[in-house]
Amino acid sequence: MTVTTSAPVPPRDLRIALVGAPEGRRVALFREAARAAGLPPVRVVPWADALSGRAEFRRGEWVRIESPGEDPGADAILRGGGEPTRVEGSGRWYTGFVAAVREVSAAVTAAGAVALDDPDQLAVLFDKRLCHGALRDAGVPVPESPTSGAQAPPVRGWDDVRTSARGAGPDRIFVKLAHGSSASGVLAVETASGGRVRATTSVERDDRGRLFNSLRVRRYTRETEIAAIVDALAPDGLHIERWLPKAHQNGRSADLRIVVTDGRATHAVLRTSRSPMTNLHLGGARGDLAAARAAIDRSGGDWADALAICERAADRFPGALRVGVDLLPLRGWRTFAVGEVNAFGDLLPGLLGLPDGPADGLDTYGAQLAALRRRTAGPGAPPPTVPPDPRPHTAPRDTEPPSTAPRAGNDRAHV
């Protein structure tokens, strides 16, 4: 990293540097939001430079770290090469990513800039076991889990999964990669009477036993196949949690992605699916949020309480300007649990902030810029005036494609 050492000073003109994929959607949307808000052009620091030690930061900049997922070159470095659609390798990716963000943070501080993302908290957010433990210890409602927290025993393979499931009691569990994203490596496992097992997953296993991310959800009914998948993924780290019965809308299971920006719930989208995974690239679709809120009201639940749960979850990570909270409305729409907290869960093109909230009329990136303006105003300063967004807004997209399109002739995807 190339830096200019000096004491940090509080920036006043929102000069922003963004560590990200220069050609990615996330970077493009953030830069456009800054332009629409009348801010100086956002300076992009390529992930390739951050990973090779060539990144430069400048005194007075705010430095935001964005997902490297849209940069195939960065992903290859973090995974150590290999086919980008492979599921295996998330443990190595995590080690490289955490080391890189810590190096970036040190360089930012040395340059007299200000980091917007705390590397230690990013390390927790990208480990489902540690994140679950942090939420549980804070009293945030989460699914039961035998792998929650730093002291939990590791999952060495299918035998451990079987033992954990029997010990916890539920006949339905999720087995997740500890460092996975976009449902990569997730198995929804059901055990029927007599011990028969079925797993629903997007993992494709080829005839050589290699595992690939797929755009098609499939079911495995032979325990030997399920065991082989789990055994192959165990070295990367696995997290197990109870599969809670979620609420339904129009016959489809539903959950919510709530974006919390600077401590406040600002954006919400309802996701529905006929499979246990509601990810939009796996066939999920955006549901009717207004209808969901009405169902919550009819059940005696409280939408404000649901948002408050998400804010409590985000409070565990004050070093992250924004997080995406996956909120699970349980059957009946009255109670909720937090499934995951995502460090980069704000890619929701076209989605405007909740009415009457702090981001009303702003997309997720505009909301973050408004929050930064409030920070730079200092204590006691009047709230900044955010210029209206001149960009035409359309209805939110029904689908969000994976970061890299599947190869021609198959349904594999780099997620």
C-alpha positions as CSV (number, residue, x, y, z in Angstrom):
1,M,0.0,0.0,0.0
2,T,1.3,3.5,-0.8
3,V,0.4,6.1,1.9
4,T,1.3,9.5,3.0
5,T,1.7,9.4,6.8
6,S,0.0,12.2,8.7
7,A,-2.5,12.7,11.5
8,P,-6.1,12.2,10.3
9,V,-8.4,15.1,10.0
10,P,-12.2,15.1,9.8
11,P,-13.1,15.4,6.1
12,R,-15.7,18.1,5.3
13,D,-16.3,17.8,1.6
14,L,-17.1,14.0,1.4
15,R,-14.2,13.1,-0.8
16,I,-14.8,9.3,-1.1
17,A,-12.5,6.5,-2.2
18,L,-14.2,3.2,-2.9
19,V,-12.3,-0.1,-2.9
20,G,-14.3,-2.2,-5.3
21,A,-14.6,-3.7,-8.8
22,P,-14.2,-0.8,-11.3
23,E,-16.6,-2.4,-13.8
24,G,-19.1,-3.7,-11.3
25,R,-22.7,-2.7,-10.7
26,R,-22.1,-1.8,-7.1
27,V,-19.4,0.7,-7.9
28,A,-21.4,2.2,-10.8
29,L,-24.5,2.6,-8.6
30,F,-22.6,4.2,-5.8
31,R,-20.8,6.6,-8.1
32,E,-24.0,7.6,-9.7
33,A,-25.7,8.2,-6.3
34,A,-22.7,10.5,-5.4
35,R,-23.1,12.4,-8.7
36,A,-26.8,12.8,-8.2
37,A,-26.2,14.2,-4.7
38,G,-23.8,16.8,-6.0
39,L,-20.7,15.3,-4.4
40,P,-17.2,15.2,-5.9
41,P,-16.5,12.2,-8.1
42,V,-15.9,9.0,-6.2
43,R,-12.3,7.7,-6.6
44,V,-12.2,4.0,-7.3
45,V,-9.4,1.9,-5.9
46,P,-9.5,-1.5,-7.7
47,W,-9.5,-4.6,-5.6
48,A,-6.6,-5.9,-7.7
49,D,-4.5,-3.0,-6.3
50,A,-5.7,-3.6,-2.7
51,L,-4.7,-7.3,-3.0
52,S,-1.3,-6.6,-4.6
53,G,-0.3,-3.8,-2.2
54,R,-0.5,-1.0,-4.8
55,A,-3.6,0.8,-3.4
56,E,-3.1,4.5,-2.6
57,F,-5.2,6.5,-0.2
58,R,-5.2,10.3,0.4
59,R,-5.4,12.4,3.5
60,G,-9.0,13.4,4.3
61,E,-10.8,10.8,2.2
62,W,-13.6,8.6,3.5
63,V,-12.7,5.1,2.4
64,R,-15.5,2.6,1.7
65,I,-14.9,-1.1,1.1
66,E,-17.2,-2.8,-1.4
67,S,-17.7,-6.5,-2.2
68,P,-14.9,-8.0,-4.4
69,G,-17.5,-10.5,-5.7
70,E,-17.9,-8.7,-9.1
71,D,-14.2,-8.7,-9.8
72,P,-13.2,-12.1,-11.3
73,G,-9.6,-11.3,-11.0
74,A,-9.8,-10.5,-7.3
75,D,-12.0,-13.5,-6.7
76,A,-9.4,-15.7,-8.3
77,I,-6.6,-14.3,-6.1
78,L,-8.7,-14.8,-3.0
79,R,-9.6,-18.4,-3.9
80,G,-6.2,-19.3,-5.2
81,G,-7.4,-19.8,-8.8
82,G,-9.5,-22.6,-10.0
83,E,-12.9,-22.6,-11.6
84,P,-15.0,-19.6,-10.4
85,T,-18.2,-21.6,-10.2
86,R,-16.7,-24.1,-7.7
87,V,-18.3,-24.1,-4.2
88,E,-15.1,-25.3,-2.4
89,G,-12.6,-22.7,-1.4
90,S,-14.6,-20.3,0.8
91,G,-12.3,-20.8,3.7
92,R,-9.3,-19.7,1.7
93,W,-11.3,-16.8,0.3
94,Y,-12.2,-15.7,3.9
95,T,-8.6,-15.8,5.1
96,G,-7.4,-13.7,2.1
97,F,-10.3,-11.2,2.4
98,V,-9.9,-10.6,6.1
99,A,-6.1,-10.1,5.6
100,A,-6.7,-7.7,2.8
101,V,-9.3,-5.5,4.6
102,R,-7.0,-5.3,7.6
103,E,-4.1,-4.1,5.4
104,V,-6.4,-1.6,3.7
105,S,-7.6,-0.3,7.0
106,A,-4.0,0.2,8.3
107,A,-3.0,2.0,5.1
108,V,-6.1,4.2,5.3
109,T,-5.2,5.2,8.9
110,A,-1.6,5.9,8.0
111,A,-2.6,8.1,5.1
112,G,-4.8,10.3,7.3
113,A,-8.0,9.0,5.8
114,V,-11.0,7.6,7.5
115,A,-12.1,4.0,7.1
116,L,-15.9,3.3,7.0
117,D,-15.6,-0.4,7.5
118,D,-14.0,-1.9,10.7
119,P,-11.9,-5.0,9.6
120,D,-12.6,-6.9,12.8
121,Q,-16.3,-6.5,12.4
122,L,-16.1,-7.5,8.8
123,A,-14.3,-10.6,9.9
124,V,-17.3,-11.5,12.2
125,L,-19.9,-10.6,9.6
126,F,-18.2,-13.0,7.2
127,D,-18.2,-15.9,9.6
128,K,-21.8,-17.1,10.2
129,R,-20.7,-18.9,13.4
130,L,-19.2,-15.8,15.0
131,C,-22.0,-13.5,13.7
132,H,-24.7,-15.9,15.1
133,G,-22.9,-15.9,18.5
134,A,-22.7,-12.1,18.6
135,L,-26.4,-11.8,17.9
136,R,-27.4,-14.4,20.4
137,D,-25.3,-12.9,23.1
138,A,-27.0,-9.5,22.4
139,G,-30.4,-11.1,22.9
140,V,-31.4,-10.8,19.2
141,P,-33.8,-13.6,18.3
142,V,-31.9,-16.2,16.1
143,P,-32.5,-19.8,15.2
144,E,-31.1,-22.4,17.5
145,S,-27.6,-23.5,16.6
146,P,-25.0,-25.9,17.9
147,T,-22.2,-24.0,16.1
148,S,-22.9,-20.6,17.4
149,G,-19.9,-18.6,18.8
150,A,-16.1,-18.9,18.9
151,Q,-16.2,-21.7,21.4
152,A,-18.5,-24.0,19.5
153,P,-17.0,-27.3,18.2
154,P,-16.1,-27.5,14.5
155,V,-18.2,-29.5,12.1
156,R,-15.9,-32.2,10.7
157,G,-18.3,-33.8,8.4
158,W,-21.7,-35.5,7.9
159,D,-21.4,-37.6,11.1
160,D,-21.2,-34.4,13.1
161,V,-24.2,-32.9,11.3
162,R,-26.2,-36.0,12.0
163,T,-25.2,-35.9,15.7
164,S,-25.9,-32.2,16.0
165,A,-29.3,-32.6,14.5
166,R,-30.2,-35.4,16.8
167,G,-28.9,-33.5,19.8
168,A,-30.8,-30.3,19.0
169,G,-34.0,-32.2,18.3
170,P,-35.3,-30.5,15.1
171,D,-36.0,-32.7,12.1
172,R,-35.2,-29.8,9.7
173,I,-31.9,-27.9,9.7
174,F,-29.8,-25.7,7.5
175,V,-26.2,-26.5,6.9
176,K,-24.3,-23.5,5.6
177,L,-20.8,-22.6,4.6
178,A,-19.4,-20.5,7.5
179,H,-18.0,-18.0,4.9
180,G,-20.5,-18.5,2.1
181,S,-22.8,-15.9,0.4
182,S,-25.6,-15.9,-2.1
183,A,-26.8,-19.3,-0.8
184,S,-23.5,-20.9,-2.0
185,G,-23.1,-24.3,-0.4
186,V,-26.4,-24.1,1.6
187,L,-28.3,-27.3,2.3
188,A,-31.8,-27.5,3.7
189,V,-31.8,-30.9,5.3
190,E,-34.9,-32.8,6.4
191,T,-35.0,-36.0,8.3
192,A,-38.2,-38.1,8.0
193,S,-39.4,-40.8,10.3
194,G,-37.2,-43.9,10.0
195,G,-34.1,-41.7,9.4
196,R,-34.6,-41.0,5.7
197,V,-32.8,-37.8,4.7
198,R,-33.5,-35.3,1.9
199,A,-31.4,-32.1,1.1
200,T,-32.5,-29.2,-1.0
201,T,-29.6,-27.1,-2.3
202,S,-28.2,-25.3,-5.3
203,V,-25.0,-27.4,-5.1
204,E,-24.4,-29.4,-8.3
205,R,-22.1,-32.5,-7.7
206,D,-20.5,-33.9,-10.8
207,D,-19.4,-37.5,-11.5
208,R,-15.9,-36.7,-10.1
209,G,-17.4,-35.5,-6.8
210,R,-16.6,-31.8,-7.5
211,L,-19.1,-29.2,-6.3
212,F,-20.4,-26.3,-8.3
213,N,-22.8,-23.4,-7.7
214,S,-25.9,-23.7,-9.8
215,L,-28.8,-21.5,-10.8
216,R,-31.1,-24.5,-10.4
217,V,-32.3,-25.8,-7.0
218,R,-32.2,-29.5,-6.7
219,R,-33.0,-32.3,-4.2
220,Y,-30.7,-35.1,-3.1
221,T,-32.4,-38.1,-1.5
222,R,-29.5,-40.5,-1.1
223,E,-27.7,-40.0,2.2
224,T,-24.4,-41.1,0.7
225,E,-24.6,-38.2,-1.8
226,I,-25.6,-35.7,0.9
227,A,-22.8,-37.0,3.2
228,A,-20.3,-36.6,0.3
229,I,-21.3,-32.9,-0.2
230,V,-21.1,-32.1,3.5
231,D,-17.8,-33.9,3.9
232,A,-16.3,-32.0,0.9
233,L,-17.4,-28.7,2.4
234,A,-16.5,-29.3,6.0
235,P,-12.8,-28.2,5.6
236,D,-14.0,-24.7,4.7
237,G,-16.1,-24.4,7.9
238,L,-19.7,-25.2,8.4
239,H,-22.5,-23.6,10.4
240,I,-25.7,-25.5,11.5
241,E,-29.0,-23.9,12.5
242,R,-32.6,-24.9,13.0
243,W,-34.8,-24.5,9.9
244,L,-37.6,-22.3,11.3
245,P,-41.1,-22.4,9.7
246,K,-41.4,-19.1,7.8
247,A,-44.5,-17.2,7.0
248,H,-46.1,-17.6,3.5
249,Q,-47.4,-15.2,0.9
250,N,-49.5,-16.6,-2.0
251,G,-48.3,-20.1,-1.1
252,R,-44.6,-19.1,-1.2
253,S,-42.2,-19.0,1.8
254,A,-41.2,-15.4,2.6
255,D,-38.5,-13.5,4.3
256,L,-37.3,-9.9,4.4
257,R,-34.1,-8.1,3.5
258,I,-33.8,-5.0,5.7
259,V,-31.0,-2.6,5.0
260,V,-29.9,-0.7,8.2
261,T,-27.9,2.4,7.4
262,D,-26.0,4.1,10.2
263,G,-28.1,2.4,12.8
264,R,-31.5,3.0,11.2
265,A,-33.7,0.6,9.2
266,T,-34.0,2.4,5.8
267,H,-35.0,-0.1,3.1
268,A,-37.0,-3.2,3.0
269,V,-37.8,-5.8,0.4
270,L,-39.9,-9.0,0.7
271,R,-38.5,-12.1,-1.0
272,T,-40.6,-15.2,-1.7
273,S,-39.8,-18.6,-3.1
274,R,-41.2,-22.1,-3.5
275,S,-37.8,-23.5,-2.3
276,P,-36.2,-23.0,1.2
277,M,-33.8,-20.4,-0.3
278,T,-35.4,-17.1,-1.3
279,N,-32.4,-15.7,-3.1
280,L,-33.6,-14.0,-6.3
281,H,-31.0,-15.7,-8.6
282,L,-32.3,-19.1,-7.5
283,G,-35.9,-18.4,-8.6
284,G,-37.1,-16.2,-5.8
285,A,-39.2,-13.2,-6.5
286,R,-40.0,-9.9,-4.7
287,G,-43.2,-10.2,-2.9
288,D,-45.8,-7.6,-1.8
289,L,-44.3,-5.7,1.1
290,A,-47.6,-3.8,1.8
291,A,-49.5,-7.1,2.0
292,A,-46.8,-8.5,4.4
293,R,-47.2,-5.4,6.7
294,A,-50.9,-5.9,6.6
295,A,-50.5,-9.5,7.6
296,I,-48.3,-8.5,10.5
297,D,-50.9,-6.1,11.7
298,R,-53.7,-8.6,11.4
299,S,-51.6,-11.2,13.4
300,G,-51.1,-8.7,16.3
301,G,-47.5,-8.2,15.4
302,D,-45.8,-4.9,15.0
303,W,-43.8,-3.7,11.9
304,A,-41.9,-1.2,14.1
305,D,-40.8,-4.1,16.3
306,A,-39.6,-6.0,13.3
307,L,-37.5,-3.1,12.2
308,A,-36.2,-2.6,15.8
309,I,-35.0,-6.2,15.8
310,C,-32.9,-5.4,12.7
311,E,-31.5,-2.3,14.2
312,R,-30.5,-4.2,17.3
313,A,-28.7,-6.7,15.1
314,A,-26.9,-3.9,13.3
315,D,-26.0,-2.3,16.6
316,R,-23.6,-5.3,17.1
317,F,-21.6,-3.9,14.2
318,P,-21.2,-0.1,14.7
319,G,-18.1,-0.2,12.5
320,A,-20.2,-0.9,9.5
321,L,-22.0,2.0,7.9
322,R,-24.6,-0.3,6.4
323,V,-25.7,-4.0,6.7
324,G,-28.4,-6.1,5.1
325,V,-30.3,-8.0,7.7
326,D,-32.2,-11.2,6.6
327,L,-35.3,-11.1,8.8
328,L,-37.4,-14.3,9.0
329,P,-41.1,-13.7,9.7
330,L,-42.3,-16.9,11.4
331,R,-45.4,-18.7,10.5
332,G,-48.4,-16.5,11.3
333,W,-46.5,-13.2,10.7
334,R,-46.4,-12.3,14.4
335,T,-42.8,-13.1,15.5
336,F,-39.4,-12.8,13.9
337,A,-35.9,-14.1,14.0
338,V,-32.7,-12.9,12.3
339,G,-31.2,-15.4,9.8
340,E,-28.1,-13.5,8.8
341,V,-26.5,-10.1,8.8
342,N,-24.7,-9.3,5.5
343,A,-21.9,-6.8,5.2
344,F,-22.7,-6.1,1.6
345,G,-26.4,-6.6,1.6
346,D,-27.3,-3.3,0.0
347,L,-27.4,-4.2,-3.7
348,L,-31.1,-3.5,-4.3
349,P,-31.4,-1.6,-7.6
350,G,-34.4,0.7,-7.9
351,L,-35.5,0.3,-4.3
352,L,-36.3,3.6,-2.5
353,G,-36.3,4.1,1.3
354,L,-39.2,3.3,3.6
355,P,-41.8,6.1,3.6
356,D,-41.4,8.7,6.4
357,G,-38.0,7.1,7.3
358,P,-34.6,8.7,7.2
359,A,-34.0,7.6,3.6
360,D,-37.4,8.3,2.1
361,G,-36.9,8.9,-1.6
362,L,-33.3,7.7,-1.6
363,D,-31.9,4.4,-2.8
364,T,-29.5,2.4,-0.6
365,Y,-26.4,4.3,-1.8
366,G,-28.1,7.7,-1.5
367,A,-29.0,6.8,2.0
368,Q,-25.4,6.0,2.9
369,L,-24.3,9.3,1.5
370,A,-26.9,11.2,3.5
371,A,-25.7,9.4,6.6
372,L,-22.1,10.5,5.8
373,R,-23.2,14.1,5.4
374,R,-24.8,13.9,8.9
375,R,-21.5,12.6,10.3
376,T,-19.4,15.3,8.7
377,A,-21.8,18.0,9.9
378,G,-20.5,17.4,13.4
379,P,-22.3,17.5,16.8
380,G,-25.0,20.2,17.1
381,A,-24.9,21.0,13.4
382,P,-28.3,21.3,11.6
383,P,-29.2,18.2,9.5
384,P,-27.8,18.6,6.0
385,T,-30.0,19.2,3.1
386,V,-29.9,16.3,0.6
387,P,-30.6,17.3,-2.9
388,P,-33.5,15.5,-4.5
389,D,-32.3,12.6,-6.7
390,P,-32.8,13.6,-10.3
391,R,-32.4,10.1,-11.7
392,P,-35.6,8.4,-13.0
393,H,-36.6,5.6,-10.6
394,T,-38.3,2.5,-11.9
395,A,-40.0,-0.2,-10.0
396,P,-37.5,-2.6,-8.3
397,R,-36.3,-5.4,-10.5
398,D,-37.9,-8.8,-10.0
399,T,-34.5,-10.5,-10.4
400,E,-31.0,-9.8,-9.4
401,P,-28.6,-11.8,-11.5
402,P,-25.5,-13.4,-10.0
403,S,-22.3,-11.5,-10.2
404,T,-21.1,-13.4,-13.2
405,A,-23.4,-14.9,-15.8
406,P,-23.6,-18.7,-16.1
407,R,-21.5,-20.3,-18.8
408,A,-23.3,-21.0,-22.0
409,G,-24.7,-24.5,-22.1
410,N,-25.1,-25.1,-18.3
411,D,-26.7,-23.5,-15.3
412,R,-23.6,-23.0,-13.2
413,A,-23.0,-19.5,-11.8
414,H,-20.2,-17.7,-10.0
415,V,-22.0,-16.4,-6.8
